[in-house]
Amino acid sequence: MIEAKNVVKTFDGFRALDGLTMTVPKGSIYGLVGPNGAGKSTLLRHVTGVYRQDSGSVLLEGNPIYENPEAKARIAHIPDELYYFLSASTRDMMRFYRGFYPRFDQNRYQTLKEVFSNVDEKQPIRRLSKGMQKQSAFWLALCCRPEVLVLDEPVDGLDPVMRRQVWSLLMGDVAEWGTTVLVSSHNLRELEDVCDHVGILSHGKVLLERSLSDLQENVVKMQIVFQERELPPLPEDLPLLHVSQVGRIHTLIVRGNATEVTNRLAAYAPILMEALPLTLEEIFIYELGGEDYAVRDIVL
Ligand SMILES: Nc1ncnc2c1ncn2[C@@H]1O[C@H](COP(=O)(O)OP(=O)(O)OP(=O)(O)O)[C@@H](O)[C@H]1O
């Protein structure tokens, strides 16, 4: 488990992280979503032990990460801007990582050659195209067999086929090894299919973090038609988040699970009624109640 508790980080008086608290359960794929400048990269640099927080704590299994080589050897990081030694090739980096990561898997390096077949392992990484550099970074990170994989905007620059390949390899590692993946993105849609936990970051704070199952079981979209054109007066304690109408079809966004809500609304004898799941984007918009426009922008 990774825990960030009340983390504050200032740069020249500017609070890039402003009392941030986040919990990433072991074996989860945790998506961190936020607009430009929200503090995603800064947070990930704390989780990987690159930065030291001004106050608060950043822990892996209860131990501080900063200046803790034992914790750092359990974490692999693909940052938004890749850094490699001048003229180092993928093969050179493999040898370097092999010395650092105790679970480095040499056989996997050979096996994954087929997946990343258009990366020339002998060519300096800096001379590869951007997408190929990302592929090289994934290839190496997957061979490290880290307990925690931290990915900053990981699939930017990868073509759709490679995106799928990479996500499927990552999900395989989570299933087989219980790897914890912490991944940042601007795009909730990109993360929707892969994450089981999501945190929304804005102005240096996590506004909301939930497991996907919690989110999906607790809000439902009801499409409903009554004999009358107008909506009948519904009970005051029905936790309605939003109501809209197109023609005779009313769309109600209701907090609660689909069966409960369907049973309650059945008492009003609708002609037609259907419970639909919400997309992750819709859930966040309704959950956050549109209070924060920066957040609306990223989820819309
Ligand atoms: N080394 C630094 N020195 C000064 N300010 C910094 C530094 N790193 C980050 N910041 C500031 O902290 C804030 C958060 O930056 P950060 O890079 O963490 O955001 P982000 O959510 O990753 O953004 P993006 O989506 O654009 O990558 C920004 O206002 C940025 O200008």
The ligand as an SDF file (V2000), in Angstrom:
LIG
                    3D

 31 33  0  0  0  0  0  0  0  0999 V2000
   10.5710   22.1210  -10.0760 N   0  0  0  0  0  0  0  0  0  0  0  0
    9.5860   23.0170  -10.0180 C   0  0  0  0  0  0  0  0  0  0  0  0
    9.8310   24.3160   -9.7290 N   0  0  0  0  0  0  0  0  0  0  0  0
    8.8400   25.2280   -9.6360 C   0  0  0  0  0  0  0  0  0  0  0  0
    7.5330   24.9410   -9.8270 N   0  0  0  0  0  0  0  0  0  0  0  0
    7.2100   23.6630  -10.1200 C   0  0  0  0  0  0  0  0  0  0  0  0
    8.2160   22.6430  -10.2380 C   0  0  0  0  0  0  0  0  0  0  0  0
    7.5980   21.4820  -10.5200 N   0  0  0  0  0  0  0  0  0  0  0  0
    6.2800   21.7520  -10.5930 C   0  0  0  0  0  0  0  0  0  0  0  0
    6.0570   23.0660  -10.3460 N   0  0  0  0  0  0  0  0  0  0  0  0
    4.7320   23.7190  -10.3220 C   0  0  0  0  0  0  0  0  0  0  0  0
    3.8650   22.9060   -9.5530 O   0  0  0  0  0  0  0  0  0  0  0  0
    2.5800   22.8060  -10.1560 C   0  0  0  0  0  0  0  0  0  0  0  0
    2.2590   21.3590  -10.3900 C   0  0  0  0  0  0  0  0  0  0  0  0
    3.0810   20.8610  -11.4330 O   0  0  0  0  0  0  0  0  0  0  0  0
    3.0270   19.3660  -11.9410 P   0  0  0  0  0  0  0  0  0  0  0  0
    4.0650   19.2080  -13.0160 O   0  0  0  0  0  0  0  0  0  0  0  0
    3.1020   18.4630  -10.7750 O   0  0  0  0  0  0  0  0  0  0  0  0
    1.5500   19.2800  -12.5480 O   0  0  0  0  0  0  0  0  0  0  0  0
    0.8800   18.1470  -13.4410 P   0  0  0  0  0  0  0  0  0  0  0  0
   -0.4370   17.8710  -12.8360 O   0  0  0  0  0  0  0  0  0  0  0  0
    1.8120   17.0040  -13.6190 O   0  0  0  0  0  0  0  0  0  0  0  0
    0.6910   18.9090  -14.8080 O   0  0  0  0  0  0  0  0  0  0  0  0
    0.7140   18.3860  -16.3340 P   0  0  0  0  0  0  0  0  0  0  0  0
   -0.5540   17.6460  -16.5330 O   0  0  0  0  0  0  0  0  0  0  0  0
    0.7500   19.6550  -17.1060 O   0  0  0  0  0  0  0  0  0  0  0  0
    1.9410   17.5380  -16.5190 O   0  0  0  0  0  0  0  0  0  0  0  0
    2.6470   23.6550  -11.4230 C   0  0  0  0  0  0  0  0  0  0  0  0
    2.0870   24.9240  -11.1260 O   0  0  0  0  0  0  0  0  0  0  0  0
    4.1270   23.7700  -11.7150 C   0  0  0  0  0  0  0  0  0  0  0  0
    4.4070   25.0070  -12.3340 O   0  0  0  0  0  0  0  0  0  0  0  0
  1  2  1  0
  2  3  1  0
  2  7  2  0
  3  4  2  0
  4  5  1  0
  5  6  2  0
  6  7  1  0
  6 10  1  0
  7  8  1  0
  8  9  2  0
  9 10  1  0
 10 11  1  0
 11 12  1  0
 11 30  1  0
 12 13  1  0
 13 14  1  0
 13 28  1  0
 14 15  1  0
 15 16  1  0
 16 17  2  0
 16 18  1  0
 16 19  1  0
 19 20  1  0
 20 21  2  0
 20 22  1  0
 20 23  1  0
 23 24  1  0
 24 25  2  0
 24 26  1  0
 24 27  1  0
 28 29  1  0
 28 30  1  0
 30 31  1  0
M  END
$$$$
